[in-house]
Amino acid sequence: MGCLSQLQVECASLMRSKQYKSCEIIALFLLSSQDKDSGRVKEETEDLATTLEILGDCCANTSQHNRAAHYYKLAAQERHLKVASTSFLPNKHWEFDQGTSCLSLAESNLRFKECRSLIAENKREQATSILERSFNSSKPEFRTISMSMELGNLFMSCGRITDAIQAFLDALSRNPYIIEAIEKLAVLNAPLDHVRDALQDSIRVKIHAKKMKDERDKLERQREKLAVLKNKNSPAGEKMENYNEVADADKSHLLLPIEDMIVAHFQSHQNMHRAALLKYKELDAQYPNNIYLLLKIATLQMKCGDLYASEMAFARVRQLDKTCIDHMDQYAQLFQRRGAQAELNHLARDLLELDDRRAEAWVCLALYHQTNGDNENAIAFIDKAISLDPRSSFAFRT
């Protein structure tokens, strides 16, 4: 958002305080005052777009997703028309529809918010259409990482594997630390060479950003030194300090072993479980007591049939963080296999107290009832788990 009016500042304050209803009411007053003059000048378009976005945010935060999508679309239209009217663009850019290319990052973000609201209303096809057409027709600088990831997830949900891979590769090429993109690419069995190329692209982006920052810092230091020299009446032409250039752009500037993680993920999803387990153990030696790595190790040990080691790894995770729910349904299955009813009961109770909206908690409870021979309740709790997370493949297998 650009320069805010005083009332918009108040709206922003209410938003930060999560007073969404009050914020919506104030924004409606703002909208009324901005709309009453149909002959408003172009400079006021920014204010109207901001007000519409505020209304969209209020509606999104109060689960009024259809209204939110409506306001975001209007705000995107306002921002689009403002850029088009102040630029020397073809007449087609003055028109606005769901497939029009974005002309600014602000408009791109609004399109993304509109799609998120449509997804919340289960209008995935409409959201996919808007996001895909906007994404493909807009300049690369207006395609955000959030857009790439959301588009990848949408393509993945409707079976468009090639398109999903391309979207996740785009996200990874912008930031090497998007582990979720790496995980999705491994699940989709993307070409490993393409993933490595995307990683190299993102490293180049990081190096270029660092080089630009160093150049700016260098110029600032030179200006400061010039000012000092002038104050001291130093002879003109005195040699300036020679600063070192940025390191060779071919060197990796990654702060974590991302390439090793890529290999481990792909080995895991290509059924090379023991090779993946070895790679994760190497990473665990570098980063001990890392819950993310321990969960990967525990899952692979379970797949390799080393049930005792897997149970110990899960127990270690619980020891490090009792609030962790990820993969605890697999931990519960280990208890079920050895008939550990007391441990199952304790784990199910803990998980439900932590978050009864997570599928893992209900799978754990289902396994407890199944162990006790209560299949009727077990099936009911599995159905509950699937209703909470239809993508929970573990719930379907239970």
Solvent accessible surface area in square Angstrom, and as a share of the most:
residue,aa,sasa,rsa
1,M,115,0.51
2,G,41,0.39
3,C,125,0.75
4,L,59,0.29
5,S,42,0.27
6,Q,131,0.58
7,L,81,0.40
8,Q,0,0.00
9,V,63,0.36
10,E,83,0.37
11,C,0,0.00
12,A,27,0.21
13,S,44,0.28
14,L,48,0.24
15,M,38,0.17
16,R,177,0.65
17,S,65,0.42
18,K,144,0.61
19,Q,93,0.41
20,Y,42,0.16
21,K,128,0.54
22,S,51,0.33
23,C,0,0.00
24,E,6,0.03
25,I,79,0.40
26,I,52,0.26
27,A,0,0.00
28,L,69,0.35
29,F,139,0.58
30,L,10,0.05
31,L,29,0.14
32,S,71,0.46
33,S,56,0.36
34,Q,33,0.15
35,D,79,0.41
36,K,169,0.72
37,D,77,0.40
38,S,114,0.73
39,G,61,0.58
40,R,69,0.25
41,V,89,0.51
42,K,110,0.47
43,E,127,0.57
44,E,73,0.33
45,T,15,0.08
46,E,43,0.19
47,D,43,0.22
48,L,7,0.04
49,A,0,0.00
50,T,2,0.01
51,T,0,0.00
52,L,8,0.04
53,E,18,0.08
54,I,4,0.02
55,L,0,0.00
56,G,0,0.00
57,D,24,0.12
58,C,0,0.00
59,C,0,0.00
60,A,33,0.26
61,N,78,0.40
62,T,54,0.31
63,S,81,0.52
64,Q,57,0.25
65,H,40,0.18
66,N,77,0.39
67,R,87,0.32
68,A,0,0.00
69,A,9,0.07
70,H,102,0.46
71,Y,23,0.09
72,Y,6,0.02
73,K,73,0.31
74,L,61,0.30
75,A,0,0.00
76,A,0,0.00
77,Q,63,0.28
78,E,27,0.12
79,R,13,0.05
80,H,0,0.00
81,L,55,0.27
82,K,51,0.22
83,V,43,0.25
84,A,0,0.00
85,S,23,0.15
86,T,91,0.53
87,S,45,0.29
88,F,217,0.90
89,L,58,0.29
90,P,76,0.48
91,N,129,0.66
92,K,138,0.58
93,H,33,0.15
94,W,112,0.39
95,E,123,0.55
96,F,39,0.16
97,D,78,0.41
98,Q,51,0.22
99,G,16,0.15
100,T,19,0.11
101,S,19,0.12
102,C,3,0.02
103,L,27,0.14
104,S,24,0.15
105,L,86,0.43
106,A,42,0.33
107,E,0,0.00
108,S,0,0.00
109,N,60,0.31
110,L,1,0.01
111,R,2,0.01
112,F,25,0.10
113,K,60,0.25
114,E,8,0.03
115,C,0,0.00
116,R,124,0.45
117,S,4,0.03
118,L,8,0.04
119,I,28,0.14
120,A,56,0.43
121,E,64,0.29
122,N,119,0.61
123,K,83,0.35
124,R,102,0.37
125,E,155,0.69
126,Q,76,0.34
127,A,0,0.00
128,T,14,0.08
129,S,42,0.27
130,I,1,0.01
131,L,0,0.00
132,E,36,0.16
133,R,119,0.43
134,S,0,0.00
135,F,15,0.06
136,N,93,0.47
137,S,56,0.36
138,S,6,0.04
139,K,121,0.51
140,P,81,0.51
141,E,106,0.48
142,F,33,0.14
143,R,51,0.19
144,T,29,0.17
145,I,59,0.30
146,S,57,0.37
147,M,0,0.00
148,S,0,0.00
149,M,21,0.09
150,E,26,0.11
151,L,3,0.02
152,G,0,0.00
153,N,42,0.22
154,L,1,0.01
155,F,8,0.03
156,M,52,0.23
157,S,73,0.47
158,C,76,0.46
159,G,50,0.48
160,R,86,0.31
161,I,76,0.38
162,T,109,0.64
163,D,52,0.27
164,A,0,0.00
165,I,22,0.11
166,Q,116,0.52
167,A,4,0.03
168,F,0,0.00
169,L,16,0.08
170,D,27,0.14
171,A,0,0.00
172,L,0,0.00
173,S,26,0.17
174,R,63,0.23
175,N,40,0.21
176,P,0,0.00
177,Y,68,0.26
178,I,28,0.14
179,I,40,0.20
180,E,87,0.39
181,A,0,0.00
182,I,0,0.00
183,E,44,0.20
184,K,41,0.17
185,L,0,0.00
186,A,2,0.02
187,V,77,0.44
188,L,19,0.10
189,N,100,0.51
190,A,3,0.02
191,P,65,0.41
192,L,53,0.26
193,D,96,0.50
194,H,95,0.42
195,V,0,0.00
196,R,97,0.35
197,D,85,0.44
198,A,7,0.06
199,L,1,0.00
200,Q,69,0.31
201,D,61,0.32
202,S,0,0.00
203,I,6,0.03
204,R,135,0.49
205,V,77,0.44
206,K,78,0.33
207,I,6,0.03
208,H,109,0.49
209,A,58,0.45
210,K,94,0.40
211,K,91,0.39
212,M,88,0.39
213,K,111,0.47
214,D,47,0.24
215,E,56,0.25
216,R,141,0.51
217,D,52,0.27
218,K,44,0.18
219,L,86,0.43
220,E,82,0.37
221,R,100,0.36
222,Q,43,0.19
223,R,143,0.52
224,E,99,0.44
225,K,73,0.31
226,L,83,0.41
227,A,49,0.38
228,V,74,0.42
229,L,28,0.14
230,K,146,0.62
231,N,123,0.63
232,K,144,0.61
233,N,135,0.69
234,S,33,0.21
235,P,106,0.67
236,A,111,0.86
237,G,82,0.78
238,E,86,0.39
239,K,175,0.74
240,M,52,0.23
241,E,86,0.39
242,N,133,0.68
243,Y,38,0.14
244,N,147,0.75
245,E,114,0.51
246,V,26,0.15
247,A,55,0.42
248,D,81,0.42
249,A,59,0.46
250,D,132,0.68
251,K,124,0.53
252,S,73,0.47
253,H,52,0.23
254,L,35,0.18
255,L,150,0.75
256,L,79,0.39
257,P,31,0.19
258,I,1,0.00
259,E,75,0.34
260,D,48,0.25
261,M,19,0.09
262,I,1,0.01
263,V,32,0.18
264,A,0,0.00
265,H,2,0.01
266,F,4,0.02
267,Q,33,0.15
268,S,17,0.11
269,H,91,0.40
270,Q,82,0.36
271,N,120,0.61
272,M,93,0.42
273,H,40,0.18
274,R,160,0.59
275,A,40,0.31
276,A,0,0.00
277,L,18,0.09
278,L,112,0.56
279,K,44,0.19
280,Y,2,0.01
281,K,93,0.40
282,E,82,0.37
283,L,4,0.02
284,D,35,0.18
285,A,83,0.64
286,Q,104,0.46
287,Y,77,0.29
288,P,92,0.58
289,N,82,0.42
290,N,54,0.27
291,I,46,0.23
292,Y,75,0.29
293,L,8,0.04
294,L,18,0.09
295,L,12,0.06
296,K,42,0.18
297,I,9,0.05
298,A,0,0.00
299,T,22,0.13
300,L,4,0.02
301,Q,15,0.07
302,M,22,0.10
303,K,114,0.48
304,C,26,0.15
305,G,52,0.50
306,D,69,0.36
307,L,62,0.31
308,Y,160,0.61
309,A,26,0.20
310,S,0,0.00
311,E,19,0.08
312,M,88,0.39
313,A,11,0.08
314,F,0,0.00
315,A,35,0.27
316,R,79,0.29
317,V,0,0.00
318,R,31,0.11
319,Q,129,0.57
320,L,64,0.32
321,D,46,0.24
322,K,145,0.62
323,T,88,0.51
324,C,15,0.09
325,I,12,0.06
326,D,65,0.34
327,H,66,0.29
328,M,0,0.00
329,D,9,0.05
330,Q,22,0.10
331,Y,17,0.06
332,A,0,0.00
333,Q,34,0.15
334,L,5,0.02
335,F,12,0.05
336,Q,45,0.20
337,R,141,0.51
338,R,135,0.49
339,G,43,0.41
340,A,9,0.07
341,Q,80,0.35
342,A,78,0.60
343,E,69,0.31
344,L,0,0.00
345,N,58,0.30
346,H,92,0.41
347,L,4,0.02
348,A,1,0.01
349,R,115,0.42
350,D,33,0.17
351,L,0,0.00
352,L,43,0.21
353,E,133,0.60
354,L,70,0.35
355,D,33,0.17
356,D,76,0.40
357,R,180,0.66
358,R,77,0.28
359,A,6,0.04
360,E,27,0.12
361,A,0,0.00
362,W,42,0.15
363,V,0,0.00
364,C,0,0.00
365,L,28,0.14
366,A,1,0.01
367,L,1,0.01
368,Y,47,0.18
369,H,37,0.16
370,Q,75,0.33
371,T,36,0.21
372,N,67,0.34
373,G,56,0.54
374,D,47,0.24
375,N,87,0.45
376,E,148,0.66
377,N,61,0.31
378,A,7,0.05
379,I,111,0.56
380,A,53,0.41
381,F,43,0.18
382,I,24,0.12
383,D,82,0.42
384,K,81,0.34
385,A,0,0.00
386,I,38,0.19
387,S,81,0.52
388,L,65,0.32
389,D,45,0.23
390,P,92,0.58
391,R,204,0.74
392,S,15,0.09
393,S,68,0.44
394,F,18,0.07
395,A,0,0.00
396,F,127,0.53
397,R,160,0.58
398,T,45,0.26
